[in-house]
Amino acid sequence: MIRYIIKKLRQSIFILLGVISLIFILFNIIPADPARMIAGQHASEESLNNIREELGLNNPPLKRYLHYLNDISPLSFHNTKTESYFFYNQNKYGGVELLSFGSNCIVIKSPFLGKSFQTQQNVGTVIGKTLPNTMVLAITSILLASVLGIIAGIFAAIFKDSWYDKISLLLSATGMSLPSFFAAILIGWIFAIVLGKFTGLNLTGNICEIDNLTGERFINLKNLILPSITLGIRPLAIILQLTRNSLLDVMGQDYIRTAKAKGLSFTQIVLRHALKNALNPVITAISGWFASLMAGVIFVEYIFGWKGLGTVIVNALNQQDMPLVTGCIITISIMFIITNIIVDITYSILDPRIKQYENS
């Protein structure tokens, strides 16, 4: 198992490095001047040159790329000379020196994602404030989709070809073909505007809000309902169909017929024998959709005014705030990779043949 995990981690490092490299290349060919975005349109050329020098924009692309990798790496190489491009600024990076040799040192620190062009805040600080909101929304959505999808899929398989099965498949096909941004607009309009007086739901809002009278913060779970349902529609549809089809496939196998011949009840056969094996492809789908939710959450958060990572990305793109966009994309990529590793390990536990195949 340890070898399997190490192999997955090694593969993930190369994937993350590829993502970072691609982002760096794309954002460095965009015809935007970061110095002018920071200083403003009426800044003098001298001020612009000073900012470019401070940000290292006058350096060759390869040198800037290596510097960026050094900044975001938890284990980084620095120089103690103030005039060096790789100077170790304790106030900027924090961290602790692990090893020092001559004027060079190796530092362990938290990844430094740069500063926002617009607010001059550390990108890591901005992400740290908004990422929990996005995680709450994504986890709630996938839990809702998983529980409802698996239960509905089990009943669809049990009552195959019934009216319930046909309606489930119709709703599932509709849910899979419904884009997140369209579903967000439709659901928000119906339940927050047209039926708002009956539902009591708001079109926009966040899980943590401030009381206008007392100024105290409070948790408002009501604002989580519409965005989580919207975000969970497509994965719910996929999970329903996968559970149904996988369970029907398993129920036709030899060991199920043997269990029936032993006199086990239908409930025991489904819950103890069939469901465990039928859930393997479902777990894979849940993992993939959880990672994909981080992409769909951008539109849903923006429409429902949810103060999460998606809203930050949209606003940063509008303002061409490249460090903030880059930091958010890297964060989402890391979450995607971690999710896939966890699911691969879970999948290998449920089906040891997967681990044996990977190790061969």
C-alpha positions in Angstrom: 0.0 0.0 0.0 2.9 2.4 0.9 4.5 1.8 -2.5 1.2 2.4 -4.2 0.7 5.7 -2.4 4.3 6.9 -3.2 3.8 6.0 -6.8 0.5 8.1 -6.9 2.3 11.0 -5.2 5.1 10.9 -7.7 2.7 11.0 -10.6 0.8 13.9 -9.0 3.9 16.0 -8.6 4.6 15.8 -12.4 0.9 16.6 -13.2 1.0 19.6 -10.9 4.3 20.8 -12.4 2.7 20.5 -15.9 -0.3 22.6 -14.8 1.9 25.3 -13.2 4.1 25.4 -16.3 1.0 25.8 -18.6 -0.5 28.5 -16.5 2.8 30.4 -16.4 3.1 30.2 -20.2 -0.5 31.3 -20.9 -0.4 34.2 -18.5 2.9 35.5 -19.8 1.7 35.8 -23.4 -1.3 37.9 -22.4 -0.7 41.4 -23.6 -1.2 43.1 -20.2 1.2 45.2 -18.3 1.2 44.3 -14.6 3.1 47.4 -13.7 0.5 49.7 -15.1 -2.3 47.7 -13.5 -0.6 48.2 -10.1 0.4 51.9 -10.5 -2.6 53.0 -12.6 -3.0 54.5 -16.1 -1.4 57.8 -15.3 1.8 56.6 -13.6 5.1 57.9 -14.8 7.5 55.7 -16.8 10.0 55.8 -14.0 7.4 54.4 -11.5 6.5 51.7 -14.0 10.1 50.7 -14.4 10.6 50.5 -10.7 7.6 48.2 -10.3 8.8 46.0 -13.2 12.2 45.8 -11.6 10.7 44.9 -8.2 8.5 42.2 -9.7 11.3 40.9 -11.9 9.4 41.5 -15.1 12.6 42.7 -16.8 14.2 39.3 -16.4 14.1 36.6 -19.0 11.0 34.3 -18.9 13.1 31.2 -17.9 14.5 33.0 -14.9 11.0 34.3 -13.9 9.6 30.8 -14.3 12.3 29.3 -12.0 11.7 32.1 -9.5 8.0 31.4 -9.5 8.6 27.6 -8.9 10.9 28.5 -6.1 8.2 30.8 -4.5 5.4 28.2 -4.6 7.6 25.3 -3.5 7.4 24.4 0.2 11.1 23.6 0.0 12.9 26.5 -1.7 16.5 27.7 -2.5 17.5 31.3 -1.7 20.4 33.7 -1.4 21.2 35.9 1.5 22.5 38.7 -0.6 20.0 41.6 -0.8 20.8 42.3 -4.5 20.1 38.7 -5.5 16.9 37.9 -7.4 16.5 34.9 -5.1 17.1 36.9 -1.9 15.5 35.3 1.1 13.2 38.0 2.5 12.0 36.8 5.9 9.1 39.2 6.0 7.9 38.1 2.6 8.4 34.3 2.8 8.4 33.5 6.5 9.5 29.9 7.0 12.6 28.5 8.6 16.1 27.9 7.3 17.0 24.2 7.1 20.4 24.4 5.7 22.9 27.2 5.0 26.0 27.1 2.9 28.0 30.3 2.1 25.5 32.9 0.9 22.9 30.3 0.0 20.3 28.6 2.1 17.4 26.1 1.8 14.2 27.2 3.4 11.0 25.3 4.4 8.0 27.6 4.2 4.4 27.9 3.1 4.0 28.4 -0.7 4.1 32.1 -1.7 1.7 32.7 -4.5 2.5 36.4 -5.0 0.5 39.5 -4.3 -2.7 40.7 -5.9 -2.2 43.4 -8.5 -5.4 45.2 -7.4 -5.4 45.0 -3.6 -1.7 44.1 -2.9 -2.8 41.4 -0.5 -1.0 38.1 -0.4 -2.8 35.7 -2.8 -2.6 33.0 -0.1 -4.5 35.2 2.3 -7.3 35.9 -0.1 -7.6 32.2 -1.0 -7.5 31.2 2.7 -10.5 33.5 3.4 -12.7 32.2 0.5 -11.7 28.6 0.0 -13.6 27.3 3.1 -16.8 28.7 1.6 -16.2 26.9 -1.6 -15.4 23.7 0.2 -18.6 23.9 2.2 -20.6 24.4 -1.0 -18.8 21.6 -2.9 -18.9 19.0 -0.1 -22.6 19.7 0.6 -23.4 19.4 -3.1 -21.6 16.1 -3.5 -23.0 14.6 -0.3 -26.5 15.6 -1.4 -25.9 14.1 -4.9 -24.3 10.9 -3.5 -26.9 10.1 -0.9 -29.9 10.8 -3.1 -28.3 9.4 -6.3 -27.4 6.1 -4.7 -30.7 5.6 -2.9 -32.7 6.5 -6.1 -30.4 4.3 -8.2 -30.9 1.3 -5.9 -34.7 1.6 -6.1 -34.5 2.1 -9.9 -32.6 -1.2 -10.2 -34.9 -3.0 -7.8 -38.0 -1.8 -9.7 -36.5 -2.1 -13.2 -38.8 -1.1 -16.1 -41.5 0.2 -13.7 -42.9 3.7 -13.9 -40.5 4.8 -11.2 -37.5 3.5 -13.2 -38.6 5.3 -16.3 -39.2 8.6 -14.6 -35.8 8.3 -12.8 -34.0 7.7 -16.1 -35.9 10.7 -17.8 -34.9 13.0 -14.9 -31.4 11.7 -14.9 -31.0 12.4 -18.6 -32.4 15.9 -18.1 -30.0 16.5 -15.2 -27.0 15.4 -17.2 -27.8 17.7 -20.1 -28.4 20.8 -17.9 -25.4 23.2 -17.7 -24.6 24.5 -14.3 -25.0 28.2 -15.2 -28.4 27.6 -16.8 -29.6 25.6 -13.9 -28.4 28.3 -11.5 -30.3 31.0 -13.4 -33.5 28.8 -13.7 -33.5 27.6 -10.1 -32.6 31.0 -8.7 -35.4 32.7 -10.7 -38.1 30.1 -9.8 -37.4 29.6 -6.1 -35.9 32.9 -5.0 -37.8 35.4 -7.2 -41.1 33.9 -8.4 -41.7 31.7 -5.3 -39.5 33.7 -2.9 -42.4 34.7 -0.6 -43.3 31.0 -0.1 -39.8 29.6 0.1 -38.2 32.4 2.0 -35.0 31.8 0.0 -32.7 34.6 -1.2 -31.1 34.8 -4.6 -27.8 35.9 -3.2 -26.2 35.3 0.2 -23.4 33.6 2.0 -23.2 31.0 4.8 -21.6 33.5 7.1 -23.5 36.8 7.3 -23.5 39.9 9.5 -26.5 41.1 11.4 -27.3 44.7 10.3 -28.5 45.6 13.8 -26.0 44.1 16.1 -23.0 43.7 13.7 -22.6 40.1 14.9 -21.7 37.2 12.5 -24.1 34.3 12.3 -24.5 31.1 10.2 -27.2 31.2 7.6 -27.7 27.7 6.3 -30.7 28.8 4.3 -28.4 30.5 1.7 -26.7 27.1 1.1 -29.9 25.4 -0.2 -30.2 26.8 -3.8 -26.5 26.8 -4.8 -25.9 23.3 -3.4 -28.9 21.9 -5.2 -27.9 23.6 -8.4 -24.3 22.3 -8.2 -25.5 18.8 -7.2 -28.0 18.2 -10.1 -25.5 16.8 -12.7 -23.5 14.5 -10.3 -26.8 13.3 -8.9 -28.0 12.3 -12.3 -24.7 10.5 -13.1 -24.6 8.7 -9.8 -28.3 7.6 -10.1 -27.7 6.0 -13.5 -24.3 4.4 -12.6 -25.8 2.9 -9.4 -28.8 1.5 -11.3 -26.7 0.0 -14.2 -23.9 -1.3 -12.0 -26.3 -2.9 -9.5 -28.3 -4.6 -12.3 -25.0 -5.9 -13.8 -23.8 -7.3 -10.4 -27.2 -8.9 -9.7 -26.8 -11.0 -12.8 -23.5 -12.6 -11.8 -22.9 -16.1 -10.6 -22.2 -15.4 -6.9 -25.5 -13.6 -6.6 -27.3 -16.6 -7.9 -25.4 -18.7 -5.4 -26.5 -16.4 -2.6 -30.1 -16.8 -3.7 -29.8 -20.6 -3.8 -28.6 -20.4 -0.1 -31.9 -18.9 0.8 -30.7 -15.4 1.7 -33.3 -12.7 1.6 -33.4 -10.1 -1.2 -32.4 -7.3 1.2 -29.4 -9.3 2.4 -28.3 -10.1 -1.1 -28.5 -6.4 -2.2 -26.9 -4.8 0.9 -24.3 -7.4 1.9 -23.2 -8.8 -1.4 -24.3 -6.8 -4.5 -24.1 -3.2 -3.4 -20.4 -3.3 -2.3 -19.2 -4.4 -5.7 -21.7 -2.2 -7.5 -20.4 0.9 -5.8 -16.9 0.7 -7.2 -17.7 2.7 -10.4 -20.0 5.0 -8.4 -17.1 5.9 -6.1 -14.9 6.7 -9.1 -17.7 8.9 -10.5 -18.2 10.7 -7.2 -14.5 11.5 -7.0 -14.4 12.8 -10.5 -17.4 14.9 -10.0 -16.2 16.3 -6.7 -13.1 17.6 -8.5 -15.3 18.8 -11.5 -17.5 20.7 -9.1 -14.6 23.1 -8.5 -15.0 24.2 -12.1 -18.8 24.4 -12.1 -18.7 26.2 -8.8 -17.3 29.3 -10.5 -20.6 30.0 -12.3 -22.9 29.0 -9.5 -21.0 31.1 -6.9 -21.1 34.1 -9.1 -24.8 33.9 -9.9 -25.8 33.3 -6.2 -23.4 35.8 -4.8 -21.5 33.1 -2.8 -18.3 34.5 -1.5 -16.0 31.7 -2.5 -13.1 30.9 -4.8 -15.3 31.0 -7.9 -16.3 34.5 -7.3 -12.7 35.5 -6.7 -11.6 34.0 -10.0 -14.3 35.8 -12.0 -13.5 39.2 -10.4 -9.8 38.6 -10.8 -10.2 37.7 -14.5 -12.3 40.9 -15.1 -9.5 42.9 -13.5 -6.7 40.9 -15.2 -5.3 40.1 -11.7 -3.0 37.4 -12.9 -1.3 36.4 -9.6 -4.8 35.9 -8.0 -6.1 33.9 -11.0 -2.9 31.8 -11.0 -3.1 31.1 -7.3 -6.7 30.0 -7.5 -6.1 27.7 -10.4 -3.2 26.1 -8.7 -5.3 25.6 -5.5 -8.1 24.0 -7.5 -5.5 21.7 -9.2 -4.0 20.6 -5.9 -7.5 19.8 -4.6 -8.3 17.9 -7.8 -5.1 15.8 -7.4 -5.6 15.1 -3.7 -9.2 14.0 -4.3 -8.1 11.6 -7.0 -5.3 10.1 -4.8 -7.8 9.5 -2.0 -10.2 7.9 -4.3 -7.6 5.7 -6.0 -6.5 4.5 -2.5 -10.2 3.9 -1.5 -10.8 2.1 -4.8 -7.8 -0.2 -4.4 -9.1 -1.1 -0.9 -12.5 -2.0 -2.3 -11.0 -3.9 -5.2 -7.4 -5.2 -4.5 -7.1 -6.2 -8.2 -6.7 -2.5 -9.1 -3.6 -2.2 -6.8 -2.1 -5.4 -8.1 -2.5 -4.1 -11.7 -0.9 -0.7 -10.8 2.0 -2.4 -9.1 2.6 -4.8 -12.0 
